[in-house]
Amino acid sequence: MKHIIEQVFSRILENPVLDETLIEKYFSRQYVQLVDHTRLNYDEFVLHIKKLKDKVSEQKIEIISYAENENSIFTKHIAKSVLKDGSIVIHKVLAEFIVVDGKIIQCDELTLLLEGTHDARNLGSEM
């Protein structure tokens, strides 16, 4: 399952171009994301990715550690974002992804702003 998460990070989040077919490839239409007290369904998640592409000029995600079992994978990763205004935002992220039939159906995520303005703390859930 780690390869699925790595592909999502590189092909969707780190890619400066939005390709909705990639979202459809990796995420179930029943997808739910819980992030920092915000719940996003599939359509809201797509809007969130679009918002990221509008605000972020470059993003790099580094998996620090992970653990997986039958259908879930936990990651601790660092997300470094360069916003279009040139400012840098760094989050530490703890996430549990549930994968069924090769697609992510749920993500339960906590983010911690390590660097950046207070306004950037919700970058992980903005729509």
N, C-alpha and C positions, 0 to 999 in steps of 0.2 A: 504493500500500500504506500510505502514511502515514495515510490516512483510516481504515483498519481499526484501526491501532494507537491512533489518537486516540479512536475509538469504544470500544475495549476499556478504555482508561484512564478515559474519562468515564462510560460506561454500566455498567461492572463494578466497577472499582477505586474510583472516586470516589463512586459511588452507595452510600449507606449501607444500602440494602436489597439483599439477595442475590436475584438472579433467575437461577436455573439455566438457564432457556431462553436467556438471553443468552450464557452460557458455551457452550451447545450450538451457538448461532448462529455464534460466532467461533472456536471451537476444535474441532479434529478429535478424535475418540475415540482416535486413535493419538498424541495430543499427549504430548510429553515436555519437561519443563523441567529444565534443569541450572542450579542457582543456588548459588553459593558451596559447591561440593563436595557438594551434595545433589541427588539425582535424584528428580523427581516425575513419575508418570504422570498420565493424565487424572483418574482418581478421586482421587488424592492431591492434585492441583491444586485440585479442587473442595473438598476438605477444608481446604486451605490458605486458600482464599477465605472459607470459612465461619469459620475461626479469625480471619482479619483482621476480619471483620464483628463478631465477638465482642469484639475488643480495641480496635478503632479506631472513634472516633466521627465523624471527618472526615478525608478524605484528598484531597490536591491533587497532581496530577502535572503538571510542566512539562517539555516537550521542549525541551532546550537546542540540540541539533543532531541531524541524522539523515542517513543516506546509504542509498540503495537501489539494487538491481540486479534482475535477472530475478525471483527469488522470495525475496529476503531484504531485510530492512531492519534497519539498525543504528541504535540510538538512544542518546544520552546524555541522561538525564533526571534531574530532581530529584523525589523523592517526599517530601512533607511530610505527616506523619501526626499527628493529635491523638488520643492514646489516651483511653480512657474515664475514666482517672484524672486527665486534664487535662494530662499531660506531652506534650511535643512531641518527635517523632523525625523526623530528616531524613536521607535516604539519597541519595547520588549513585549512579546505576545506569547501567551500560553493558550493553546487551542486543542480541543478534541474534535476530530473529524470522524463521522460515522459513514462508512462506505458500504453500499449494498449493490450487488450486481455491477460493480465497476464504476458506480457513480456516487458522488458525495450527496448524502441526504440530509446531513445535519452538521453544523459546526457550533460548538460552544466555546466562546473565546473571551479572554480577558486581556486588555491592553494596558500598558503602563507607559506614559510619556517620559522618555529619558532625556530628550533634547527637543527644543522647539517652543513656540509660544503656547500659552494656555489655550488659545483658540484651536490649536492643532490636536488637542487631546482626543477629540472625537473623530479623527480622520478615519478610523476603522469602521465607523457606522454611518457616516454622512450620506445623505441622499440628495 
